[in-house]
Amino acid sequence: MIEQSLLEELENIVPAGERSDFMNEAVEEKLAHIGRKKAYEYIKEFKKAQKKSWSNKEILKFIHEGRK
């Protein structure tokens, strides 16, 4: 249910013939935002799970591996 104050503000600002489109766009934007936020959290957790601390020996081996 839409709060009364929001409904009144919507009626005052958005013309009658455009309110449905306005609400559809607002909901679509919010859903996209939620999707991006979930994707960001997934990526962040994935990166955290994949993070590995390398020893100096492993780092040097990796760096010099391509030089052989």
N, C-alpha and C positions, 0 to 999 in steps of 0.2 A: 504494500500500500504506500502510495506517495504521501509524504507529509503535507499538511495543509499549506504551510508557509511556502514550500517549494512549488506546489501547484499554483498558488496565487502569483508567485514570481514568474513562473512559466507563462501563465495567462497574460501577465502584464508586458512581458518582453517578446515572446514569440507569437506571431500572428496565428490565428485559428487554423488556417489551411496548411501551416507548416509544422505544427506541433508533433504530429505522428512521425514525420521524417526526422525531426529534431531528436525525439526520444529514441528512435531506431539507431541513429548515428551515435548517440550517447552510450547506449547499451553495447553497440558494436565496438566502440573505442574501449570501453571498460573491459569487455571480454578479451580483447586483444592485449590489453595491459596485463590482465591476469595471466594469460598464456605466456607472455614474455617474462613475467616475474617467475612463473613456474619453471620455464626453460632456463633462466638464469640460475635459479637455486639448484636445478639438476646439474648444470654444468659446474657450478661451484663445488657441489658435493663430489662430483666425479673427479674433478681436479684434485680435491683434497685426498680422495681415496687412492689416486694414482701417484701422488707425490712421494718421491723417494729421496732419501738423503744419500748422496753419493760420497764416497771417500775420496780423498785427494788422489789416491792411486787410480781409482776408477775414472775420475775426471781426466787425468793425464792420459790414460789409456785410450779414452774416447777421442780426445783431441788429436792424439798422434796416430790413431788408427787409419785415418785417411791419407797419411803421408807415406805409407809403406808402398 
